[in-house]
Amino acid sequence: MSLLKITDLHVSVSGTPILKGVNLEIKQGEIHALMGPNGSGKSTLAYAMAGHPSYEITQGKIEIDGTDISELDPNERARLGLFLAFQYPVVIPGVKVADFLRHAMSNVRDPERKEGEKLIPMREFRKELREQMNDLGMDLEMARRYLNEGFSGGEKKRMEILQLALLKPKFAVLDETDSGLDSDAVKVVSEGLSRLSGPEMGVLIITHHERLLEFNEPQFTHVMLAGRIVETGDAQLAAELHEHGYKSIRERHPEAAAEEVSETVEPV
């Protein structure tokens, strides 16, 4: 069973400390929810895990199965089994969805592959792509379009789940994948994630809401304040936060509450 382990992680953005000692362990097969008010550091954690260059790790480490990935490039982290579904998926003009997915699948399934070497066979790729797109209710014509160009918010989020389905990572981090979606789109994304999660994938769902957790009940719910995880519970904790907010969390952790910043640092 693979293990994703974060130890005493400190992260700064443009010289400003955001994460101040995060500790977290996720095993394959587990579903974790990470919640917290705006500015608490949730997205910073996701981007630091993925290797975004604007997020500087100043202390601590991130490990997959004992291998420290803190200094690795994002593509190397992906090959080791880490996946990030973006809150704001980027548009890549000129790169067709099918070409992007075929190259990504080939690289992840053959970590030793060098660029220009053999790709996953086209027949195998098309069969798997068609099956997954049908399951997500996606128009097959989307595979011929440029990645996320002209896509609606719901289409972009479905594309993130499609990537997850095809890449089959050991660990998936979903950074507020439910944000900006209507109820129908949230249901599709949530059901898609539920279908994909299982004993071979650990999941970290970063969310403000309970909607994405409806079909993906977390065994562990973590609450972040001022760059630290201050409390951990089960699915009931997520339900309480959704219903009552963070007032009681702040009361139980006054020191962390006093450090809260009023400004949210957005991904660069």
Residue frames relative to the residue before (quaternion, step in Angstrom):
aa qw qx qy qz dx dy dz
M 1.0000 0.0000 0.0000 0.0000 0.00 0.00 0.00
S 0.3652 -0.7509 0.5109 0.2045 3.56 -0.71 1.08
L 0.1858 -0.7802 0.5931 0.0706 3.53 -1.25 0.63
L 0.1701 -0.7293 0.6558 0.0957 3.53 -1.04 0.95
K 0.0036 -0.8279 0.5570 -0.0656 3.56 -0.55 1.18
I 0.1000 -0.7713 0.6280 0.0249 3.55 -0.87 1.07
T 0.0597 -0.8291 0.5550 -0.0318 3.56 -0.67 1.14
D 0.8580 -0.1424 0.0696 0.4887 3.57 -0.80 1.13
L 0.1910 0.8345 -0.4951 0.1486 3.56 0.95 0.91
H 0.0515 -0.7595 0.6484 -0.0091 3.53 -0.89 1.11
V 0.0020 -0.8062 0.5896 -0.0499 3.59 -0.80 1.01
S 0.1290 -0.7780 0.6119 0.0606 3.55 -1.06 0.87
V 0.1699 -0.7467 0.6343 0.1057 3.54 -1.24 0.61
S 0.8301 -0.0772 -0.0082 0.5522 3.57 -0.62 1.20
G 0.7373 -0.4356 0.2174 0.4683 3.54 1.00 0.88
T 0.6257 0.5279 -0.3402 0.4628 3.61 1.25 -0.13
P 0.3880 -0.7227 0.5160 0.2468 3.64 -0.66 1.03
I 0.1103 -0.7962 0.5936 0.0401 3.58 -0.85 1.00
L 0.7615 0.2215 -0.1397 0.5929 3.59 0.81 -0.97
K 0.1209 -0.8375 0.5327 -0.0120 3.53 -0.83 1.06
G 0.8110 -0.2135 0.0886 0.5374 3.53 0.89 0.96
V 0.1600 0.8039 -0.5471 0.1699 3.57 0.62 1.19
N 0.0532 -0.7692 0.6368 0.0094 3.55 -0.99 0.95
L 0.1763 0.7842 -0.5682 0.1763 3.57 -0.76 1.05
E 0.0603 -0.7741 0.6293 0.0328 3.56 -1.09 0.80
I 0.0320 -0.7800 0.6248 -0.0167 3.55 -0.95 0.99
K 0.1870 -0.7754 0.5955 0.0956 3.55 -0.83 1.03
Q 0.6159 -0.5135 0.4304 0.4143 3.55 -1.23 0.43
G 0.7714 0.3394 -0.2638 0.4691 3.53 -0.99 0.87
E 0.6483 0.5114 -0.3221 0.4630 3.58 1.23 -0.28
I 0.2095 -0.7341 0.6283 0.1500 3.55 -1.24 0.56
H 0.0640 -0.7894 0.6104 -0.0122 3.55 -0.74 1.14
A 0.1878 -0.7415 0.6306 0.1316 3.56 -1.13 0.70
L 0.1250 -0.7663 0.6265 0.0681 3.56 -1.04 0.84
M 0.0125 0.8120 -0.5787 0.0747 3.55 -0.59 1.19
G 0.2421 0.7563 -0.5830 0.1719 3.53 -1.26 0.39
P 0.6040 -0.5759 0.3985 0.3804 3.59 -1.16 0.46
N 0.6750 -0.4585 0.3731 0.4414 3.57 -1.28 0.24
G 0.7966 0.2985 -0.2292 0.4731 3.54 -1.03 0.84
S 0.5221 0.6676 -0.4084 0.3391 3.59 1.24 -0.03
G 0.6208 -0.5867 0.3311 0.4008 3.60 1.22 -0.29
K 0.3685 0.7667 -0.4719 0.2316 3.59 1.23 0.10
S 0.7154 0.4271 -0.2587 0.4887 3.59 0.77 -1.01
T 0.5793 0.5691 -0.3736 0.4482 3.58 1.12 -0.61
L 0.6378 0.5179 -0.3256 0.4679 3.57 0.98 -0.82
A 0.6602 0.5195 -0.3140 0.4425 3.59 0.88 -0.92
Y 0.7078 0.4581 -0.2679 0.4664 3.58 0.85 -0.96
A 0.6198 0.5219 -0.3466 0.4727 3.58 1.06 -0.64
M 0.6280 0.5309 -0.3329 0.4615 3.59 1.01 -0.76
A 0.7130 0.4659 -0.2526 0.4591 3.56 0.97 -0.91
G 0.5222 -0.6723 0.3975 0.3425 3.60 1.21 -0.34
H 0.2399 0.7725 -0.5491 0.2103 3.59 1.10 0.61
P 0.4740 -0.7267 0.4158 0.2727 3.64 -0.67 1.04
S 0.6381 0.5382 -0.3395 0.4334 3.62 1.15 -0.41
Y 0.6705 0.4575 -0.2839 0.5105 3.57 1.29 -0.20
E 0.1502 -0.8428 0.5160 0.0296 3.54 -0.17 1.36
I 0.2792 -0.7353 0.5959 0.1620 3.56 -0.77 1.07
T 0.1418 -0.8253 0.5451 0.0409 3.58 -0.49 1.21
Q 0.7918 0.0098 0.0034 0.6108 3.58 1.24 -0.33
G 0.7427 0.3902 -0.2953 0.4571 3.54 -1.17 0.62
K 0.2477 -0.7776 0.5613 0.1377 3.56 -1.28 -0.07
I 0.2729 -0.7049 0.6319 0.1711 3.50 -1.42 0.37
E 0.0361 -0.8272 0.5602 -0.0254 3.59 -0.69 1.06
I 0.1176 -0.7247 0.6708 0.1048 3.51 -1.27 0.61
D 0.8357 -0.1083 0.0129 0.5382 3.55 -0.56 1.21
G 0.7523 -0.4190 0.2061 0.4647 3.55 0.95 0.92
T 0.6085 0.5267 -0.3606 0.4714 3.60 1.27 -0.11
D 0.3503 -0.7359 0.5428 0.2027 3.57 -0.71 1.11
I 0.1440 -0.8226 0.5480 0.0472 3.58 -0.55 1.19
S 0.3647 0.7951 -0.4428 0.1972 3.59 1.31 -0.05
E 0.7640 0.3488 -0.1886 0.5090 3.58 1.08 -0.69
L 0.5120 0.6633 -0.4145 0.3551 3.58 1.26 0.03
D 0.5472 -0.5876 0.4800 0.3534 3.56 -1.25 0.50
P 0.6651 -0.5216 0.3438 0.4092 3.60 -1.16 0.50
N 0.6643 0.5076 -0.3277 0.4400 3.61 0.91 -0.80
E 0.6312 0.5204 -0.3341 0.4681 3.58 1.12 -0.64
R 0.6268 0.5214 -0.3326 0.4739 3.57 1.06 -0.71
A 0.6361 0.5290 -0.3246 0.4585 3.57 1.03 -0.81
R 0.6627 0.5070 -0.3119 0.4545 3.58 0.95 -0.81
L 0.6584 0.4833 -0.3062 0.4891 3.59 1.20 -0.47
G 0.6803 -0.5476 0.2701 0.4055 3.58 1.28 0.06
L 0.5578 0.5959 -0.4024 0.4145 3.60 1.19 0.39
F 0.0556 -0.7995 0.5979 -0.0135 3.57 -0.94 0.96
L 0.1060 -0.7773 0.6172 0.0603 3.57 -1.05 0.82
A 0.1887 -0.7340 0.6434 0.1078 3.55 -0.90 1.03
F 0.3757 -0.7864 0.4534 0.1868 3.55 -0.49 1.24
Q 0.5035 -0.5986 0.5288 0.3294 3.52 -1.27 0.53
Y 0.7760 0.1387 -0.0602 0.6123 3.56 1.09 -0.82
P 0.2067 -0.8144 0.5288 0.1201 3.63 0.18 1.24
V 0.4052 -0.7404 0.4900 0.2179 3.54 -0.91 0.96
V 0.4122 -0.6711 0.5640 0.2482 3.53 -1.29 0.58
I 0.0737 -0.7881 0.6106 0.0247 3.58 -0.92 0.93
P 0.1980 -0.8071 0.5464 0.1041 3.60 0.04 1.27
G 0.7924 0.3338 -0.2399 0.4506 3.55 -1.09 0.72
V 0.6879 0.4046 -0.2782 0.5346 3.59 1.27 -0.17
K 0.3111 -0.7739 0.5225 0.1771 3.57 -0.48 1.17
V 0.6277 -0.5676 0.3899 0.3631 3.53 -1.11 0.78
A 0.6852 0.4975 -0.2980 0.4407 3.59 0.79 -0.99
D 0.6585 0.5005 -0.3174 0.4638 3.60 0.94 -0.84
F 0.6392 0.5314 -0.3180 0.4561 3.56 0.96 -0.89
L 0.7044 0.4754 -0.2704 0.4524 3.57 0.82 -1.01
R 0.6500 0.5191 -0.3317 0.4449 3.60 0.96 -0.79
H 0.6598 0.4899 -0.3083 0.4793 3.60 0.99 -0.81
A 0.6568 0.5163 -0.3145 0.4508 3.58 0.94 -0.89
M 0.6544 0.5063 -0.3110 0.4676 3.59 0.93 -0.88
S 0.6534 0.5219 -0.3173 0.4473 3.58 0.95 -0.87
N 0.6824 0.4975 -0.2903 0.4501 3.57 0.94 -0.88
V 0.6871 0.4795 -0.2869 0.4643 3.58 0.96 -0.86
R 0.7127 0.4528 -0.2662 0.4649 3.59 0.94 -0.81
D 0.7505 0.1845 -0.1482 0.6170 3.56 1.28 -0.33
P 0.2006 -0.8448 0.4836 0.1106 3.60 0.30 1.26
E 0.6706 0.4946 -0.2997 0.4646 3.60 1.18 -0.48
R 0.4490 0.7133 -0.4439 0.3043 3.58 1.27 -0.12
K 0.2476 -0.7414 0.6077 0.1403 3.55 -1.08 0.84
E 0.6118 -0.5643 0.4036 0.3800 3.56 -1.14 0.66
G 0.7446 0.3417 -0.2865 0.4968 3.56 -0.89 0.99
E 0.6032 0.5474 -0.3656 0.4504 3.57 1.23 -0.26
K 0.7854 -0.3950 0.2320 0.4162 3.52 -1.39 0.20
L 0.2995 -0.7407 0.5800 0.1587 3.54 -1.01 0.94
I 0.6640 -0.4471 0.3920 0.4533 3.56 -1.30 0.19
P 0.5746 -0.6189 0.3937 0.3631 3.66 -0.85 0.89
M 0.5659 -0.6493 0.3971 0.3168 3.56 -0.90 0.97
R 0.6520 0.5169 -0.3346 0.4424 3.61 0.89 -0.82
E 0.6529 0.5045 -0.3059 0.4751 3.58 0.96 -0.87
F 0.6576 0.5199 -0.3058 0.4514 3.56 0.95 -0.92
R 0.6766 0.5012 -0.3017 0.4473 3.60 0.81 -0.98
K 0.6411 0.5310 -0.3285 0.4462 3.58 0.95 -0.86
E 0.7002 0.4622 -0.2736 0.4704 3.57 0.84 -0.98
L 0.6327 0.5328 -0.3302 0.4547 3.59 0.99 -0.82
R 0.6631 0.5126 -0.3050 0.4522 3.57 0.88 -0.96
E 0.6579 0.5192 -0.3126 0.4472 3.59 0.91 -0.90
Q 0.7048 0.4658 -0.2757 0.4586 3.57 0.84 -0.95
M 0.6440 0.5104 -0.3299 0.4647 3.59 0.99 -0.74
N 0.6292 0.5233 -0.3359 0.4664 3.58 1.01 -0.73
D 0.6514 0.5251 -0.3131 0.4493 3.58 0.96 -0.87
L 0.7255 0.4148 -0.2315 0.4980 3.58 1.11 -0.70
G 0.4712 -0.6968 0.4286 0.3299 3.57 1.26 0.07
M 0.4228 0.7126 -0.4525 0.3298 3.57 1.10 0.70
D 0.4965 -0.6379 0.5059 0.3010 3.55 -1.07 0.82
L 0.4775 -0.6975 0.4550 0.2803 3.59 -0.76 1.02
E 0.5609 0.6093 -0.3830 0.4092 3.59 1.20 -0.43
M 0.5400 0.6327 -0.4012 0.3837 3.59 1.19 -0.44
A 0.6003 0.5879 -0.3569 0.4082 3.58 1.11 -0.60
R 0.6800 0.4748 -0.2835 0.4815 3.59 1.23 -0.44
R 0.5904 0.5809 -0.3635 0.4264 3.58 1.28 -0.20
Y 0.5789 -0.5522 0.4547 0.3913 3.55 -1.31 0.25
L 0.6360 -0.6018 0.3364 0.3467 3.54 -1.01 0.92
N 0.8720 -0.0530 -0.0446 0.4847 3.53 -0.65 1.30
E 0.4835 0.6656 -0.4532 0.3432 3.62 1.21 0.00
G 0.8353 0.0938 -0.1137 0.5296 3.56 -0.64 1.16
F 0.4553 0.6842 -0.4547 0.3433 3.59 1.25 0.16
S 0.4636 -0.6258 0.5437 0.3128 3.56 -1.18 0.58
G 0.6944 -0.4551 0.3409 0.4409 3.56 -1.29 0.16
G 0.6695 0.5029 -0.2955 0.4600 3.55 0.96 -0.87
E 0.6420 0.5195 -0.3214 0.4633 3.59 1.02 -0.79
K 0.6360 0.5287 -0.3317 0.4539 3.59 1.00 -0.77
K 0.6860 0.4756 -0.2894 0.4685 3.57 0.94 -0.88
R 0.6071 0.5232 -0.3538 0.4822 3.59 1.09 -0.63
M 0.6235 0.5420 -0.3349 0.4530 3.58 1.05 -0.76
E 0.6193 0.5319 -0.3425 0.4651 3.59 1.06 -0.71
I 0.6783 0.4743 -0.2915 0.4795 3.59 0.93 -0.88
L 0.5954 0.5498 -0.3592 0.4628 3.60 1.11 -0.64
Q 0.6368 0.5147 -0.3241 0.4738 3.58 0.97 -0.84
L 0.6366 0.5337 -0.3173 0.4574 3.56 0.97 -0.88
A 0.6628 0.5226 -0.3001 0.4446 3.57 0.96 -0.93
L 0.7308 0.4402 -0.2406 0.4630 3.57 0.95 -0.86
L 0.7079 0.4661 -0.2707 0.4565 3.60 1.02 -0.72
K 0.1609 -0.8421 0.5031 0.1091 3.60 1.23 -0.48
P 0.0798 0.8368 -0.5373 0.0688 3.62 0.64 1.06
K 0.5777 -0.5467 0.4655 0.3883 3.55 -1.32 0.19
F 0.8018 0.0928 -0.0032 0.5904 3.55 1.08 -0.85
A 0.1012 -0.7942 0.5987 0.0222 3.55 -0.87 1.04
V 0.1297 -0.7626 0.6312 0.0566 3.54 -0.95 0.99
L 0.0979 -0.7980 0.5941 0.0264 3.58 -0.67 1.10
D 0.1765 -0.8191 0.5428 0.0571 3.55 -0.37 1.29
E 0.8002 -0.2986 0.1423 0.5002 3.56 -0.11 1.35
T 0.0728 0.8424 -0.5246 0.0996 3.53 0.91 1.01
D 0.6665 0.5119 -0.3036 0.4490 3.59 1.18 -0.48
S 0.5056 0.6764 -0.4299 0.3195 3.62 1.20 -0.21
G 0.8324 0.2294 -0.1798 0.4714 3.55 -1.03 0.85
L 0.6018 0.5691 -0.3597 0.4296 3.58 1.24 0.16
D 0.4413 -0.6484 0.5344 0.3150 3.56 -1.17 0.55
S 0.7399 -0.4516 0.2701 0.4192 3.56 -1.29 0.28
D 0.6499 0.5210 -0.3264 0.4467 3.60 0.97 -0.82
A 0.6730 0.4908 -0.2973 0.4667 3.58 0.94 -0.89
V 0.6210 0.5316 -0.3417 0.4636 3.59 1.02 -0.76
K 0.6484 0.5224 -0.3215 0.4508 3.57 0.97 -0.82
V 0.6481 0.5152 -0.3197 0.4608 3.59 0.95 -0.85
V 0.6752 0.4883 -0.2899 0.4708 3.58 0.89 -0.97
S 0.6669 0.5141 -0.2995 0.4486 3.57 0.93 -0.94
E 0.6723 0.4800 -0.2923 0.4818 3.58 0.94 -0.88
G 0.6231 0.5415 -0.3368 0.4528 3.57 1.07 -0.73
L 0.6557 0.4968 -0.3061 0.4791 3.57 0.96 -0.85
S 0.6379 0.5369 -0.3256 0.4458 3.57 0.97 -0.84
R 0.6526 0.5197 -0.3059 0.4587 3.56 1.03 -0.82
L 0.7198 0.4638 -0.2453 0.4545 3.56 1.06 -0.77
S 0.6344 0.5413 -0.3470 0.4292 3.57 1.04 -0.72
G 0.2096 0.7671 -0.5791 0.1799 3.55 -1.14 0.66
P 0.7995 -0.3417 0.2002 0.4516 3.58 -1.24 -0.21
E 0.7132 0.4543 -0.2677 0.4618 3.60 1.16 -0.44
M 0.7518 0.3206 -0.2082 0.5373 3.62 1.24 0.08
G 0.2259 -0.7331 0.6277 0.1320 3.53 -0.95 0.97
V 0.1617 -0.8119 0.5596 0.0387 3.58 -0.96 0.89
L 0.0856 -0.7451 0.6590 0.0563 3.54 -1.10 0.86
I 0.1111 -0.8028 0.5855 0.0167 3.56 -0.48 1.25
I 0.1400 -0.7736 0.6155 0.0566 3.56 -0.59 1.19
T 0.1996 0.8030 -0.5256 0.1975 3.56 -0.50 1.15
H 0.3813 -0.6748 0.5784 0.2542 3.52 -1.32 0.42
H 0.7598 0.3959 -0.1542 0.4922 3.53 1.18 -0.64
E 0.5292 -0.6321 0.4746 0.3084 3.52 -1.36 0.18
R 0.4782 0.7310 -0.4165 0.2520 3.57 1.25 -0.40
L 0.6987 0.4669 -0.2823 0.4627 3.58 0.89 -0.90
L 0.6523 0.5218 -0.3054 0.4571 3.58 1.24 -0.42
E 0.4366 0.7269 -0.4438 0.2899 3.58 1.29 -0.19
F 0.7795 0.2569 -0.1363 0.5549 3.57 0.96 -0.89
N 0.7254 0.3569 -0.2030 0.5525 3.59 1.32 -0.03
E 0.0495 -0.8460 0.5309 0.0043 3.55 0.54 1.19
P 0.3402 -0.7708 0.5001 0.2001 3.59 -0.64 1.06
Q 0.4167 -0.6603 0.5571 0.2829 3.54 -1.15 0.65
F 0.7838 0.1666 -0.0716 0.5940 3.54 1.22 -0.63
T 0.0823 -0.7641 0.6382 0.0452 3.57 -1.02 0.87
H 0.1239 -0.7965 0.5910 0.0312 3.57 -0.76 1.10
V 0.1955 -0.7745 0.5929 0.1016 3.55 -1.04 0.80
M 0.1676 -0.8013 0.5711 0.0601 3.55 -0.80 1.06
L 0.0325 0.7534 -0.6560 0.0321 3.52 -1.09 0.89
A 0.8725 -0.0025 0.0015 0.4886 3.56 -1.03 0.85
G 0.7553 -0.4427 0.2218 0.4294 3.57 0.88 0.97
R 0.7012 0.3795 -0.2721 0.5388 3.58 1.25 0.32
I 0.4043 -0.6334 0.5844 0.3061 3.55 -1.26 0.43
V 0.1426 -0.8460 0.5126 0.0338 3.55 -0.39 1.27
E 0.8100 0.0842 -0.0264 0.5797 3.59 1.17 -0.40
T 0.0771 -0.7810 0.6192 0.0252 3.55 -1.14 0.77
G 0.0741 0.7845 -0.6115 0.0716 3.54 -0.98 0.90
D 0.6118 -0.5281 0.4151 0.4177 3.56 -1.17 -0.59
A 0.7988 -0.2778 0.1998 0.4947 3.59 -1.19 -0.43
Q 0.5907 0.5893 -0.3686 0.4098 3.58 1.10 -0.61
L 0.6085 0.5523 -0.3501 0.4496 3.58 1.07 -0.69
A 0.6358 0.5185 -0.3277 0.4686 3.61 0.99 -0.79
A 0.6520 0.5117 -0.3143 0.4630 3.58 0.98 -0.83
E 0.6498 0.5159 -0.3148 0.4610 3.58 0.98 -0.80
L 0.6536 0.5057 -0.3170 0.4654 3.58 0.96 -0.82
H 0.6385 0.5294 -0.3233 0.4555 3.56 1.01 -0.82
E 0.7231 0.4486 -0.2457 0.4643 3.57 0.97 -0.85
H 0.8323 0.2560 -0.0858 0.4841 3.58 0.86 -0.97
G 0.4805 -0.6756 0.4485 0.3340 3.62 1.18 -0.18
Y 0.6815 -0.5442 0.3579 0.3336 3.54 -1.34 -0.25
K 0.3331 0.7735 -0.4912 0.2222 3.59 1.23 0.15
S 0.6993 0.4649 -0.2850 0.4622 3.60 0.80 -0.96
I 0.6015 0.5478 -0.3574 0.4587 3.60 1.11 -0.66
R 0.6651 0.5008 -0.2996 0.4659 3.57 0.93 -0.90
E 0.6474 0.5177 -0.3192 0.4593 3.57 1.03 -0.75
R 0.6896 0.4692 -0.2841 0.4729 3.58 1.04 -0.73
H 0.7755 0.2276 -0.1219 0.5762 3.59 1.22 -0.48
P 0.0607 -0.8651 0.4973 0.0260 3.60 0.60 1.13
E 0.6244 0.5447 -0.3617 0.4273 3.61 1.03 -0.66
A 0.6685 0.4755 -0.2963 0.4891 3.57 0.95 -0.87
A 0.6307 0.5410 -0.3358 0.4437 3.58 1.00 -0.80
A 0.6492 0.5321 -0.3152 0.4427 3.57 1.04 -0.77
E 0.6827 0.4902 -0.2788 0.4647 3.57 1.20 -0.53
E 0.4374 0.7241 -0.4549 0.2783 3.57 1.22 -0.27
V 0.2978 -0.7422 0.5737 0.1771 3.52 -1.04 0.82
S 0.4773 -0.6893 0.4717 0.2731 3.55 -1.13 0.61
E 0.6996 0.4396 -0.2609 0.4992 3.57 1.23 -0.40
T 0.3146 -0.7264 0.5789 0.1956 3.54 -1.02 0.80
V 0.2900 -0.7319 0.5869 0.1891 3.57 -0.91 0.92
E 0.2453 -0.8003 0.5345 0.1167 3.57 -0.44 1.20
P 0.5997 -0.5442 0.4341 0.3946 3.60 -1.14 0.51
V 0.4137 -0.7213 0.5053 0.2307 3.56 -0.92 0.94
